[in-house]
């Protein structure tokens, strides 16, 4: 039986992944697709903004958004989708629309079996700039630097979507390593417990066999 090509396996493991970032909104929904891997450079695949007419019925708006998001998923075939986690204590109407748009993105990804992650604005800012309170200009500047863009992505929704994708690529990779370490520790603990149980059972059987022999001599 031939042995697997270890170099090929390693290359496949570090080849990276493609992430679609979604900055949700009914009127303007920012989208950004990047390729990359933890500890490696990230590269821009595509970015843009989709949306729906503000005066249209909410059902028609959500349907239009769903169709455009699905088109992006078909075109760019991401491995994962990152959506901004929506929360606010002020403009409830705006938050409702943003949450609805985010839900559409989640459904589109789930329909294709793609993993979806939600990241808060503070998490995204911290991942991209190192400062969870960075302003939009700082985020856009760092996104441009990380993706080596000659011009900053416009509008801001597009830059935010790319920042989401970068955040997920870096944070997601770190979380995957942590989860893998936890699984290995759990597996090792379970294997140790099984081995101890097996050894204990064997000792009991040996002791029982010895006791049975002594009783027969008496």
C-alpha positions as CSV (number, residue, x, y, z in Angstrom):
1,X,0.0,0.0,0.0
2,X,1.5,3.3,-1.0
3,X,2.2,5.9,1.7
4,X,0.5,9.4,1.5
5,X,2.6,12.3,0.3
6,X,3.2,14.2,3.5
7,X,4.3,17.3,1.6
8,X,1.1,17.3,-0.3
9,X,-0.9,16.9,2.9
10,X,0.9,19.7,4.7
11,X,0.5,21.9,1.6
12,X,-3.3,21.2,1.7
13,X,-3.5,22.1,5.4
14,X,-1.8,25.4,5.0
15,X,-3.3,26.4,1.7
16,X,-5.8,28.6,3.5
17,X,-9.4,29.3,3.1
18,X,-11.8,31.7,1.4
19,X,-14.0,33.8,3.6
20,X,-17.0,36.0,2.7
21,X,-17.5,38.9,5.1
22,X,-21.0,40.5,5.3
23,X,-21.6,43.9,6.7
24,X,-25.5,43.6,6.8
25,X,-27.9,46.3,5.7
26,X,-31.1,46.5,3.8
27,X,-30.2,49.6,1.7
28,X,-26.4,48.9,1.6
29,X,-25.0,45.5,2.4
30,X,-21.2,45.3,2.2
31,X,-19.6,42.2,0.9
32,X,-15.9,41.2,0.9
33,X,-14.2,38.0,-0.2
34,X,-10.6,37.2,0.8
35,X,-8.2,34.3,0.6
36,X,-5.7,33.6,3.3
37,X,-4.5,31.5,6.3
38,X,-3.4,32.1,9.8
39,X,0.1,33.5,9.9
40,X,0.1,34.2,6.2
41,X,-0.8,37.2,4.0
42,X,-4.4,37.7,3.1
43,X,-5.4,38.7,-0.4
44,X,-8.4,40.4,-1.9
45,X,-10.7,38.3,-4.2
46,X,-13.6,40.7,-4.6
47,X,-15.5,43.4,-2.7
48,X,-18.7,45.4,-3.3
49,X,-22.1,46.5,-2.1
50,X,-25.5,45.1,-2.8
51,X,-28.9,46.3,-1.5
52,X,-32.5,47.0,-2.1
53,X,-34.7,50.0,-2.8
54,X,-35.6,51.9,0.4
55,X,-39.2,52.4,-0.7
56,X,-39.9,48.8,-1.5
57,X,-42.0,46.3,0.5
58,X,-39.9,44.6,3.2
59,X,-40.6,41.2,1.7
60,X,-39.4,42.3,-1.7
61,X,-36.3,43.9,-0.2
62,X,-35.3,40.8,1.7
63,X,-35.9,38.7,-1.4
64,X,-33.7,41.0,-3.5
65,X,-31.0,40.8,-0.9
66,X,-31.2,37.0,-0.8
67,X,-30.8,36.7,-4.5
68,X,-27.8,38.9,-4.6
69,X,-26.1,37.2,-1.7
70,X,-26.8,33.8,-3.3
71,X,-25.2,35.0,-6.5
72,X,-22.0,36.0,-4.6
73,X,-21.9,32.6,-2.9
74,X,-22.2,30.9,-6.3
75,X,-19.6,33.0,-7.9
76,X,-16.9,33.0,-5.2
77,X,-17.6,29.7,-3.4
78,X,-16.3,30.7,0.1
79,X,-15.4,28.2,2.7
80,X,-17.0,30.2,5.5
81,X,-19.2,33.3,6.0
82,X,-18.6,36.0,8.6
83,X,-21.5,38.3,9.5
84,X,-21.5,41.3,11.9
85,X,-23.2,40.6,15.1
86,X,-25.9,43.4,15.4
87,X,-26.7,45.2,18.6
88,X,-27.6,48.7,19.6
89,X,-29.3,50.6,22.3
90,X,-30.5,53.5,20.2
91,X,-32.1,53.3,16.7
92,X,-34.3,50.2,17.0
93,X,-35.7,50.6,13.4
94,X,-32.2,50.7,11.9
95,X,-31.1,47.7,14.0
96,X,-34.2,45.7,12.9
97,X,-33.4,46.2,9.2
98,X,-29.7,45.3,9.8
99,X,-30.6,42.2,11.8
100,X,-33.0,41.1,9.0
101,X,-30.3,41.5,6.4
102,X,-27.9,39.6,8.6
103,X,-30.4,36.8,9.0
104,X,-30.8,36.6,5.2
105,X,-27.0,36.1,4.9
106,X,-27.0,33.4,7.5
107,X,-29.8,31.5,5.8
108,X,-28.1,31.7,2.4
109,X,-24.9,30.3,3.9
110,X,-26.8,27.6,5.9
111,X,-28.6,26.5,2.8
112,X,-25.2,25.6,1.3
113,X,-23.9,24.0,4.5
114,X,-21.3,26.7,5.0
115,X,-20.2,27.6,8.6
116,X,-21.3,31.0,9.7
117,X,-19.6,33.1,12.4
118,X,-20.9,36.3,14.1
119,X,-18.3,38.9,15.2
120,X,-19.0,42.1,17.1
121,X,-17.7,45.4,15.8
122,X,-15.2,45.6,18.7
123,X,-13.9,42.1,17.9
124,X,-13.4,43.1,14.3
125,X,-11.7,46.4,15.2
126,X,-9.4,44.7,17.6
127,X,-8.4,41.9,15.2
128,X,-7.7,44.3,12.3
129,X,-6.2,47.4,14.1
130,X,-5.3,46.1,17.6
131,X,-7.8,48.6,19.1
132,X,-11.4,47.6,19.8
133,X,-12.4,51.3,19.7
134,X,-10.8,52.2,16.4
135,X,-12.8,54.5,14.1
136,X,-13.9,53.6,10.6
137,X,-11.0,55.5,9.0
138,X,-8.5,53.5,11.0
139,X,-10.2,50.2,10.1
140,X,-10.2,51.2,6.4
141,X,-6.6,52.2,6.5
142,X,-5.5,48.8,8.1
143,X,-7.7,46.8,5.7
144,X,-5.9,48.6,2.8
145,X,-2.5,47.8,4.2
146,X,-3.3,44.2,5.0
147,X,-4.7,43.6,1.5
148,X,-2.0,45.7,-0.1
149,X,-4.5,47.9,-1.9
150,X,-3.4,51.1,-3.7
151,X,-6.8,52.7,-3.0
152,X,-9.0,52.1,0.1
153,X,-12.2,50.1,-0.5
154,X,-15.3,52.3,-1.0
155,X,-17.8,52.7,0.4
156,X,-17.2,52.1,4.1
157,X,-19.6,49.1,4.0
158,X,-17.2,47.3,1.7
159,X,-14.2,48.0,3.9
160,X,-16.2,46.8,6.9
161,X,-17.1,43.6,5.1
162,X,-13.4,42.9,4.3
163,X,-12.5,43.7,7.9
164,X,-15.1,41.1,9.0
165,X,-13.6,38.5,6.7
166,X,-10.0,39.2,7.9
167,X,-11.2,39.0,11.6
168,X,-12.8,35.6,11.0
169,X,-9.8,34.3,9.1
170,X,-7.5,35.1,12.0
171,X,-9.8,34.6,15.0
172,X,-11.4,31.5,13.4
173,X,-8.0,29.9,12.8
174,X,-7.0,30.5,16.4
175,X,-10.3,29.2,17.7
176,X,-10.0,26.1,15.5
177,X,-6.6,25.4,17.0
178,X,-7.9,25.9,20.6
179,X,-10.9,23.6,19.9
180,X,-8.5,21.0,18.4
181,X,-6.3,21.1,21.5
182,X,-9.4,20.7,23.8
183,X,-10.5,17.7,21.7
184,X,-7.1,16.1,21.9
185,X,-7.0,16.6,25.7
186,X,-10.4,15.2,26.1
187,X,-9.5,12.2,23.9
188,X,-6.3,11.6,25.8
189,X,-8.2,11.8,29.1
190,X,-10.9,9.4,27.9
191,X,-8.2,7.0,26.6
192,X,-6.4,7.1,30.0
193,X,-9.6,6.4,31.9
194,X,-10.4,3.5,29.6
195,X,-6.9,2.0,30.1
196,X,-7.2,2.3,33.9
197,X,-10.6,0.7,33.8
198,X,-9.3,-2.1,31.7
199,X,-6.4,-2.6,34.0
200,X,-8.6,-2.7,37.0
201,X,-10.9,-5.2,35.4
202,X,-7.9,-7.4,34.6
203,X,-6.7,-7.2,38.2
204,X,-10.0,-8.2,39.6
205,X,-10.2,-11.2,37.2
206,X,-6.7,-12.3,38.3
207,X,-7.6,-11.9,42.0
208,X,-10.8,-13.9,41.5
209,X,-9.0,-16.7,39.6
210,X,-6.4,-16.9,42.4
211,X,-9.1,-17.0,45.1
212,X,-11.0,-19.8,43.3
213,X,-7.9,-21.9,43.1
214,X,-7.1,-21.6,46.9
215,X,-10.7,-22.6,47.8
216,X,-10.4,-25.8,45.8
217,X,-7.2,-26.9,47.7
218,X,-9.1,-26.5,50.9
